[in-house]
Amino acid sequence: MVLYQQIISHPYLRQVRGPGTENVNVLDLGPLHRAVCDHIQSILDNPSLIFDDELAFETATLDGRPWQDPLAIKAITNLIPSLPHLQAITLAFFRGSLTTWIRFSSEFAPSGLIDECSATEKQLAWMPSTNDPNEGALGAYRAAMRGKPSLSLHQYNSLAMYRRNDTQDFMDVVLTEEDHAYIMREARRIDSSGLERLRRQEVVDFRVKTAEMHKAKANAAAQKALETRRQLRKTVIVTRTTNIDDLTIPKIHLQLNALRLRGVPNILPNSRYRLKTAKLEALEAALRLYLPDPSKYPLPHDPEADRPPETLTIETAIVEDWTAEEDVEMGE
């Protein structure tokens, strides 16, 4: 992870949000995204770029500039001899990141809509290279709501636009007394229109729907687990005379799960046995432990397997809390 940050992440961020990038257009970042993919691919093709005895930033980093954290790189180079699997793990990480970068930058692909736009068209559709302004606005909203929790969303939006757009200067120069009276009437009309009540009700409806989805998912998982336990408890363990080589993979899994349920040791999860031969070997080893004395491995006591799983209930306090809060606000 540290290698990836030093080689790809920090050099990329320097070019999209570093000093002097305030006017960078996100629509112009297609070549940078292609350079990222090409650089990752070059590392995958030639791992010595980052695993050479003399790790050089000139060839390792995306932009060829010095390391963002030289001490971290020094620590890694000192640890490399004691980490025999580091190269394989790192290359696997880079391989996965390349797939993500290709998907992430697909809209910038050659001959795509953005790539075919002229410089003038890109300038007309200019957008910042990061989402920082929106994240800053969200932070400002959260801070405002901590100070004024009863402030409605449309009231906050009006205040934010008023402060950001120098609205007071415009009002001082342009608006008349009739304009001020009209604005106040409109503000009272909007405040009394129930916009905030409708918005909060939508939030309540969404939270209730989410709770219902979680409830259904939990019930389905509990029912599936219950059915699995019941099936395993009814499974008849094969005997020595059974030709287990004829068992299909699903039946081998069923036998392994049933033996694991009974407490037979050294049975790994089924996914750890990649080939059928490995699954059969594991089943044979488990049977050698179980068959001489099955009484040593009885079925565990499981009263839940004899009754339906408990269901979850939706927390109705969600609705009550929001309704009470709305009543207080309307009273104010």
C-alpha positions in Angstrom: 0.0 0.0 0.0 2.8 2.4 0.8 4.6 1.6 -2.4 1.4 2.3 -4.4 0.8 5.6 -2.6 4.4 6.8 -3.3 4.4 5.5 -6.9 0.9 6.3 -8.1 -1.4 8.1 -5.5 0.7 11.0 -4.4 2.1 11.8 -7.9 -1.5 11.7 -9.3 -2.8 13.9 -6.6 -0.1 16.5 -7.2 -1.4 16.9 -10.7 -5.1 17.2 -9.8 -5.1 19.0 -6.5 -1.6 20.3 -5.9 -0.4 23.9 -6.0 -1.3 25.6 -9.3 -4.1 23.2 -10.2 -7.0 25.4 -9.2 -7.9 26.0 -12.8 -7.4 22.5 -14.1 -10.4 21.2 -16.0 -11.4 17.6 -15.2 -12.3 17.2 -18.9 -8.6 17.6 -19.7 -7.4 14.7 -17.5 -7.8 12.0 -20.1 -4.1 11.9 -21.0 -3.2 11.8 -17.2 -5.5 8.8 -16.7 -4.0 7.0 -19.7 -0.5 7.8 -18.3 -1.5 6.2 -15.0 -2.7 3.0 -16.7 0.4 2.9 -18.9 2.7 3.3 -15.9 1.0 0.6 -13.9 1.2 -1.7 -16.9 4.9 -1.0 -17.4 5.5 -1.9 -13.7 3.6 -5.2 -14.2 5.7 -5.9 -17.3 8.9 -4.9 -15.7 8.7 -5.3 -11.8 12.4 -4.3 -11.5 11.2 -0.7 -11.9 10.2 -0.9 -8.2 12.0 -3.9 -6.9 15.5 -3.1 -8.1 18.3 -3.0 -5.6 18.5 0.8 -6.3 14.9 2.0 -6.2 14.9 5.3 -8.2 12.1 7.7 -8.1 13.0 8.9 -11.7 11.7 5.6 -13.1 9.4 4.4 -10.4 7.0 7.3 -9.8 4.2 8.3 -12.1 5.7 11.8 -12.6 9.3 11.1 -12.1 9.5 13.5 -9.2 11.1 12.8 -5.7 9.4 10.6 -3.2 6.7 12.2 -1.1 8.0 10.3 1.9 11.6 9.1 1.4 11.7 7.6 4.9 8.9 5.3 4.1 10.7 4.1 0.9 13.9 3.6 2.9 12.0 1.5 5.4 10.5 -0.7 2.7 13.8 -1.3 1.0 15.3 -2.4 4.3 12.4 -4.8 4.8 12.3 -6.3 1.3 14.9 -9.1 2.1 12.8 -10.3 5.0 9.5 -10.2 3.0 9.7 -12.9 0.3 6.1 -12.5 -0.8 6.2 -8.7 -1.0 6.7 -8.6 -4.8 3.9 -11.0 -5.6 1.5 -9.3 -3.3 2.4 -5.8 -4.6 2.1 -6.8 -8.2 -1.3 -8.4 -7.5 -2.4 -5.1 -5.9 -1.2 -3.1 -8.9 -2.9 -5.5 -11.2 -6.2 -5.0 -9.4 -5.7 -1.2 -9.4 -5.2 -1.2 -13.2 -8.6 -2.9 -13.6 -10.1 -0.2 -11.4 -8.4 2.6 -13.2 -9.5 1.4 -16.6 -13.1 1.3 -15.3 -12.8 4.6 -13.6 -11.5 6.4 -16.6 -13.6 4.7 -19.3 -15.4 8.0 -20.0 -12.1 9.4 -21.1 -11.3 6.6 -23.5 -9.9 7.5 -26.9 -12.7 8.3 -29.5 -15.1 8.7 -26.6 -17.4 11.7 -26.0 -15.0 13.6 -23.9 -12.0 12.8 -26.1 -13.8 14.0 -29.2 -14.7 17.4 -27.7 -12.8 20.4 -28.9 -10.8 22.6 -26.5 -13.6 25.2 -26.8 -16.3 22.7 -25.9 -14.3 21.4 -22.9 -13.8 25.0 -21.7 -17.5 25.7 -22.0 -18.2 22.6 -19.9 -15.4 23.4 -17.4 -15.5 21.5 -14.1 -13.0 21.4 -11.2 -10.6 18.4 -11.2 -11.7 17.4 -7.7 -15.0 17.4 -5.7 -13.4 19.4 -2.9 -15.8 22.4 -3.2 -18.9 20.1 -2.8 -17.2 18.3 0.2 -16.5 21.7 1.7 -20.1 22.7 1.3 -21.3 19.6 3.0 -19.0 20.2 5.9 -20.3 23.7 6.2 -23.9 22.4 6.2 -23.1 19.9 9.0 -21.5 22.6 11.1 -24.5 24.9 10.6 -26.9 22.2 11.6 -25.0 21.6 14.8 -25.4 25.2 15.7 -29.0 25.5 14.5 -30.6 22.1 14.5 -34.1 23.4 13.7 -32.9 25.1 10.5 -34.7 23.8 7.5 -32.8 22.7 4.4 -34.3 25.4 2.2 -33.5 28.0 4.8 -29.9 26.9 4.9 -29.6 26.9 1.1 -31.0 30.5 1.0 -28.5 31.6 3.6 -25.6 29.9 1.9 -26.4 31.4 -1.5 -26.9 34.8 0.1 -23.5 34.8 1.7 -21.6 33.2 -1.2 -23.1 35.4 -4.0 -22.6 38.8 -2.3 -26.4 39.2 -2.3 -26.4 42.0 0.2 -24.4 44.3 -2.1 -26.9 43.5 -4.9 -29.9 44.2 -2.7 -28.4 47.5 -1.5 -28.0 48.7 -5.1 -31.0 47.3 -6.9 -33.9 46.3 -4.6 -36.7 48.7 -3.6 -39.0 48.6 -0.5 -41.6 46.8 -2.7 -39.0 44.2 -3.6 -38.1 43.7 0.1 -41.8 43.3 1.0 -42.3 40.8 -1.8 -39.2 38.8 -0.7 -40.5 38.6 2.8 -44.0 37.4 1.7 -42.4 34.7 -0.5 -40.2 33.6 2.5 -43.2 33.3 4.7 -45.1 31.4 2.0 -42.3 28.9 1.5 -41.8 28.5 5.2 -45.5 27.7 5.7 -45.8 25.5 2.6 -44.6 22.4 4.4 -41.5 21.8 2.3 -39.4 20.8 5.4 -42.2 18.5 6.7 -42.3 16.8 3.3 -38.5 16.4 3.2 -38.4 14.9 6.7 -41.2 12.6 5.8 -39.2 11.4 2.8 -36.3 10.8 5.1 -38.5 8.8 7.5 -40.0 6.8 4.7 -36.5 6.0 3.4 -35.3 4.9 6.9 -38.3 2.7 7.4 -37.8 1.1 4.0 -34.1 0.5 4.8 -35.1 -1.1 8.1 -37.6 -3.3 6.3 -34.9 -4.3 3.8 -32.5 -5.2 6.6 -35.3 -7.1 8.4 -36.1 -9.1 5.2 -32.4 -9.8 4.6 -31.8 -10.9 8.2 -34.9 -13.2 8.1 -33.7 -14.7 4.8 -30.2 -15.3 6.2 -31.6 -16.8 9.4 -34.0 -19.0 7.5 -31.2 -20.2 5.1 -28.9 -21.0 8.1 -31.7 -22.9 9.8 -32.5 -24.9 6.7 -28.8 -25.7 6.3 -28.5 -26.9 9.9 -31.6 -29.0 9.5 -30.2 -30.6 6.3 -26.8 -31.3 7.9 -28.4 -32.9 10.9 -30.4 -35.3 8.7 -27.4 -36.1 6.5 -26.3 -39.7 6.7 -22.6 -40.1 6.9 -21.1 -42.4 4.3 -19.6 -45.7 5.5 -16.3 -47.3 4.6 -18.0 -49.5 2.1 -19.3 -46.6 0.1 -17.4 -45.8 -3.0 -16.8 -42.1 -2.2 -15.0 -41.7 -5.6 -18.5 -41.7 -7.2 -19.7 -38.8 -5.1 -20.4 -35.5 -6.9 -18.8 -32.4 -5.6 -22.1 -31.1 -4.0 -22.4 -34.4 -2.1 -18.8 -34.2 -1.0 -19.4 -30.7 0.3 -22.5 -32.0 2.2 -20.5 -34.8 3.8 -17.7 -32.5 4.9 -20.2 -29.9 6.3 -22.0 -32.7 8.2 -18.8 -34.0 9.7 -17.6 -30.5 10.5 -21.0 -29.9 12.3 -20.3 -33.0 14.4 -17.0 -31.6 15.5 -14.6 -33.7 13.4 -11.3 -31.8 13.5 -9.0 -30.6 10.7 -11.7 -29.9 8.1 -11.1 -26.7 6.3 -13.7 -24.6 4.6 -14.8 -26.3 1.3 -13.5 -23.4 -0.7 -9.9 -24.2 0.5 -10.0 -27.5 -1.4 -9.7 -26.4 -5.1 -9.8 -29.8 -6.8 -12.1 -32.8 -6.4 -9.1 -35.0 -5.5 -8.3 -32.6 -2.6 -11.9 -32.7 -1.4 -11.9 -36.5 -1.5 -8.7 -36.7 0.4 -10.2 -34.4 3.1 -13.3 -36.5 3.3 -11.3 -39.7 3.6 -9.2 -38.2 6.4 -12.3 -37.0 8.3 -14.0 -40.4 7.9 -10.9 -42.1 9.3 -11.5 -40.1 12.5 -15.2 -40.4 12.6 -16.1 -43.9 11.6 -14.2 -45.9 14.3 -16.3 -44.4 17.0 -19.2 -42.0 15.8 -20.3 -41.6 19.4 -17.2 -39.3 20.0 -18.7 -36.9 17.5 -22.4 -36.5 18.4 -24.6 -33.9 16.8 -24.5 -30.7 18.9 -27.6 -29.6 20.8 -29.5 -27.2 18.6 -33.0 -26.3 19.8 -33.3 -23.6 17.1 -33.3 -26.2 14.4 -36.6 -27.4 15.8 -38.4 -24.0 15.7 -38.5 -21.1 13.2 -36.0 -18.4 13.6 -36.9 -15.3 15.5 -37.9 -12.3 13.3 -36.8 -8.7 13.6 -39.1 -5.8 14.2 -38.9 -2.3 12.7 -38.0 0.4 15.2 -41.1 2.6 15.2 -39.3 5.1 17.4 -37.7 6.4 14.2 -41.1 7.8 13.1 -42.1 9.0 16.6 -38.8 10.9 17.1 -39.0 12.7 13.8 -42.7 13.5 14.2 -42.1 15.0 17.7 -39.2 17.1 16.4 -41.3 18.4 13.6 -44.1 19.4 16.0 -41.6 21.3 18.2 -40.3 23.2 15.2 -43.7 24.1 13.9 -44.6 25.3 17.3 -41.6 27.6 17.3 
